[in-house]
Structures are given as structure tokens and as C-alpha cells.
Amino acid sequence: MRTGEPLPALGDVLAALDTGLWHWDTASGLVTVDAMSARLLGLPPEQATLTEAQIRSRLHPVDWNEITGVVQLAVAEGTLAEVRIRIMDDRNRVMRVVRSRLKPSFDDVRKSYVLTGTLQEVTEPTPGTPAGRSAVTGDWRRSREAFLLDAGRALAEARSTQEVLRVTANLSMPGFSPDGLAVFGVEGDRLTIIGHHGHEPGADNPFTYMPIDTDYPAAEVVRTGRAVYLSSPEEYKERYPLTWPLAQRFGRRSWAFLPLTASGRTMGAWLAAFAYPVAFTPDERSVLTTVARMLAQALSRAGTAESERALTDGLQRSMMPKLGPRIPGMSVAARYVPTGGGLQVGGDWYDVIPLPNGRFALVIGDVQGHDVRAAGLMGQLRIALRAYASEGHRPDAVLSRASRFLHGIGEGDPAEARFATCLYVEVDPPSGVLEIARAGHPDPVIRMADATVLTRPTAGGLPLGIDPDADYPTTRLLLEPGETMLICTDGLIETGGHDLETGWQRLRGILEEHKGNQEELADALVQAVHGPSSHHTTGPLADRREDDIAVLLLCRQGEGCGCGADTDTVRPPVRRTMLTVAQAEPERIASARQQLRELLHDWSSADQVDSAVLLLSEVLTNVLVHTDADALLLAEVTDGGDGRRMRIEVTDSGDDLPHVRRPGELASSGRGLLMVELLSHSWGVAPRGEGKSIWFELYEQESEAHGRADGHHH
């Protein structure tokens, strides 16, 4: 070009270079294109002003998202933005690839971007070659790092498996995004689907519970712990001919199966499936591998949290007994509210124990601490107390033995030693006499028939577990008709920053003003401490840590008690069977099991029948193995107003009473009493002349009793 000649017009130069211009204002949402840009975008070749939506419909959706990220970065750094964009035709196929260089600016007043730039067609390299898809944008690496930071943060915050899956489904990977995702887990020797996204409902059926040795990529990944990348349907079909038909119907073009590894263990596989061919370059593989690693950690964390929740729920349910049979002339209501802390179970418990002399015991207690150790000790202590009570000991002896038991557990490791407070009340229903022994626990409170509320001081000893030789004097009280006794753990009194005195004032008001029945009173007491109103009446010690709460109410029916004077005391036996099993003929255990099954032929819960038969075998076997005596089985079904009840009693003439502490007396390896404790609604051991009798009861579930009434048998 000779000097001094004017430069050719800009439009001519751009046309000669096959380059178009476009101008984009995000405030108005309009894009102006010249004829060349319009042609590159697959539109009629003439200058036009288009809406963002019209432009967006011509661009690959992943690249549309990419433009936004790159533009923000370029504005922040004051540099040019360069993006590669795939232009799509009406049938959603890539027509061509163009490169745009843009000089973006941000208008502070209108809070919008203004972009002016060029568009030029580029030849797309063949998939699979090093240049193929190696970079969608000049800033791909930087946007990848930003993406991984965001993804890591989002996955770290996910609290449940469902949340982790939701976050994963919404990840928009830089430069390439899967349109189908699935997360596989392992159960035994089978693959399971934990969750999927981008498939219609029911699409996971053929993959659910697929054996792990199946010729399927996810199964191979779980077996080997190595990723599988498939860039084309042909490659999938060739490597996995058996399961290709399962994948074929989804119409995908590329697949990545990555191992989910946490703590060195492959816990499953992650599938990312793409609707277009992906070469899986080293860069792309590294992004997928990093996401898989973060996903595995997030799933592992969520799984642990869910297991802990399930464990504490299960612990809490098993620790809190169902209130046993109705007590003639009396009614009992109970509540347990776990601490608001992380672990939803603590050291508080209550129990209602039928005694061999026809009376029953109410127990409430609190093991020091709010951790798994406290909950575990509480479970052991509760079983020990049940065993001592069922042996027929007096209240003072029950607490002395329990104290020795708890002290013995802590002896091996002083750091693990704990103490427990406890209140033990033996109740004689006909007379209303209460015999109370107390170990460092709050005193009982009596609400009289005229709503006068009195705290009843009782003699007491040290908390359990401190002194193995401690004495626990007993106090006798009389519960008159119409009176209610409240016993509780200190959580009910002190929650909300109260001390003993202010806490009692709050509860006294509830007790004095209450008009309804027992259950409503129990609710009102918990509500006073945990309901909305309690937040405005915090006590003087407002920083005190919240505690769990156990409450027991015992009402002797009469005028003014609000429980209705139900004095139904007769429970006629419906049917019973007796059978002797002699030492010389242990094979009769099988016929005893059969007799019990026949006796319970129309029992509505098959599980309960199985439990009863299992417990009968345990108890009979132990009598024969651990004593020289014969066993007498007495089984009966009685019908009360609140559904049927089975009672099974095995008597022997040996004189050693069983208790939970020493395996061998009633237990093959110590599990006999524990199984009775776990599976029966109530149980006990009563001395009988020369020997003893072990009994347990199961109550037919209310809901299932209706099924029986309608004539439905399982």
C-alpha cells in the first residue's frame, strides 16, 4: 500500500476478512449485528437489531453461560474477552464454531454491560485430537478454577444426600456440561442408584440392584476403582455390548464414569452423560476427577450425618419404654424431650416396672453428661435397675445394688467414671402407698385434689456410682384418691436458665391452674419449658446449657384428678396352656414352641409371635442348661379394654435368681435377659418357693387389633 493513500473503509476490510461486528447492550437486552455477523449466526445476511432471546436460541447453551463468566472476568481485569461459540441450527446441531473478541465495559449507573466485538468463523478441530475442545475460551483454566472453588463450597455446605445430589445436578462446568447425571452406590454385591438427574421417572429401574459383576461401566468402576471414559456410542457399544442397549435409549453421545472414593474405599460411581461428543482431554478429565472427589466426600459426610440421626432416633426410641399395662385405679403419663444439642439423646430416662409382689415401680433418673457414653450407661443402668427390681428387692436395696453396679463400670477407667441421680418409687395400687428411695435426685411433687401443690421432702442418699456402699433410706407416702405425683429430671426445672427455685415457681403455676387430664398436663408442663412463651421468661442463669427432660405423672383416680375414675381391675384369661419340660427331654422345647404358636394362631402381629417364640426358647433353654430343675411353662392370652395381652411364664425349682450382670445364669453368653428386655413390653423375675419364675408380656398393637376385629388375619 502506497503512502498517503486513505485506508479502505472499515466495512470493506471486515468483509474481506470474513469478520462481522456486533454490539450488545444488556440494559436494553438488544443486540445489533451487521450482515456478516447475521450470516455467521445463521440468520439472513443483513444488518438487524435482535433480542437477547433470539441470539441465545442460535448459541450452544453451555457457551452462552460461558460468555457471561468471561465478560465479568475481562471487566474486572480490564482486558479483552475472547470466547469460542458453537452456533446451532434449528435441529440443535452445531453448524459452525465462531470466535468473538469483545471489549466489554460496565455502566455503573444502569448496572449493565455494553459489549462491542467481532465475530469470525474458525475451523473446529477433529474431536479426539489434542487441539479438539482443548479450550473453549482463552480464560478456560481460570474459569475452571473459579468453578471448582464454587462447586467445592456448595458441596461442603450440603447437609443431606438429597442436597448433595441437588447441588451436583446444578453444577455448570466450564466449557462442557453433562445433561444427565447418576450417582451409584453399593449394597452388598449389588449396585444401587442413590439419585439421578436428567432422566425421566422410572428410567433407573433396569440399573437398580444390578449385580456388581455385570458388564456395565459403573459396575466396573466400583470393582476396579478406575474411571471409564467413553467418547462415542460406537466405543460404548464395542466395550460394553451387553449393557449398551440399556444406555442406547437415552440418546447420549459421550459418557464419563468416575469412582467415588472416600478414605481409600470406593463407595460408588458417578456418571456424567453428554448429549454431544466429548473428547475427554486431560483438562476435562481433571475437572471431572476433582468434582468426583468432592462429591464422594460430600456424600460420605451426609451419609454419616444421616446415620447419626437414625442412630440417635433409634436409641431414643429404644431407651424410652412404652408405658406398660394399665394399672388398676391409677394412670401414668410420661414424656421425654431430648436436649437441643447435636446428639438427640442424653442420659435421662424413665421406666415403669411390674414387680413380683403385684405392685409396680416408677423409676426416673439422669446419668451425668449429654453424649453417647451417657446414653449407653443410661441403657445399662436402666436394665440393671429393672433386673434388681424384678428380683423382688426393696427400694433401698435396688438403689444400693445399682450404685455398686455403676461404680463397678467406672472402676476400670477413672476418666470414664460417671454418676447418676435417680428416684425409685414402689407403688401399691390398692392402698395408694408409695415407698420412695432417692439418690441425689429432685424430690417428688404432689398435686392434691383441690389443686394445692406440695413438694414432698424425702430421705435421700448420694447419687449412684459415687460410693459402692452407700445407703438409701426409704420414705413412705400415701397418694390419696384424686392426687397426682410428678417426678422429673432437673431439665424440666432448670431449662431456660432457671435454678431450682425459679424453675419450680414456673411449674407450680402450671400444676395449680391445670384443668384437663394427665396427658394434657404432661404436654402443658413440657410446653411451659419448651414452648414459645418460655423464651420470654428466661431465668437468672441465662447462659445455662439446655438439658434433656424426662417427666412421669402418676395419678390415683378419684374426684378432681381429671383422669376419669376407671377402676377396671379384672382381666379374665381368654385361653391358657401349661406344659412341663423335663431335664431328660429337652426336645420338648420344640413342642412348647409349637403350643405357643397354636395358642397365638389369630394374633395380629406375626413379628410379635416370632419374638414370643424366640424368647420362650431362650428362657426354657437357659433353665435346662443352668439349673438341674425341670421347667413349667404357663402361657395365657388375656383380653382387656385396651387390647389383648400375652403373658408367658417359665418356672423352675432352682434357687439362683438371674440378673443382667453375670452372663451364664439366665443367658447363653449374657444375651438372655437383654433379649427379653429388648423384645418384650414388660418382664420380671419372681421367687417361687424353692425356685424362681421368669415372665414376660407382649401387648397387641392397637392399630393391628382393629384389623383383627375386622376379621383380617396375618
Buried (B, 14 or more C-beta within 10 A) or exposed (E): EEEEEEEEEEEEEBBEEEBBBBBBBBEEEBBBBBBBBBBBBBBEBEEBEBEBEBBEBBBBBBBBBBBEBBBBBBBEEEEEBBBBBBBBEEEEEEBBBBBBBBBBEBEEEEEBBBBBBBBBBEEBBEBBEEEBBBBBBBBBEBBBEBBBEEBBEBBEEBEBBEBBBBBBBEBBBBBBBBBBBBBBBBEEEBBBBBBBBBBEEEBBEBBEEBEBEBEBBBBBBBBEBEBBBBBBBEEBBEBBEEBBEBBEEBEBBBBBBBBBBBEEEBBBBBBBBBBBBBBBBEBBBEBBBBBBBBBBBBBBBBBEBBEBBEBBEEBBEEBBBEBBBBBBBBBBBBBBBBBEBEBBBBBBBBBBBBBBEEBBBBBBBBBBBBBBBBBBBBBBBBBBBBBBBBBBBBBBBBBBBBBBBBBEBBEEEEEEBBBBBBBBBBBBBEEBBBBBBBBBBBBBBBBBBEEEBEEEEBEBBBBBBBBBEBEBEBBEBEBEBBBBBBBBBBBBBBBBBBBEEBBBEBBBEBBEEBEEBBBEBBBBBBEBBBEEEBEEEBBEEEEBEBBBBBBBBBBBBBEEBBBEEEEEEEBEEEEEBEBEBEBEEBEBBEEBBEBBBEBBEEBBBEEBBEBBBBBBBBBBBBBBEBBEBBBBBBBBBBBBEEBBBBBBBBBBBBEEBBBBBEBBBBBBEBEBBBBBBEBBBBBBBBBBEEBBBBBBBBBBBEEBBEBBEEEEEE
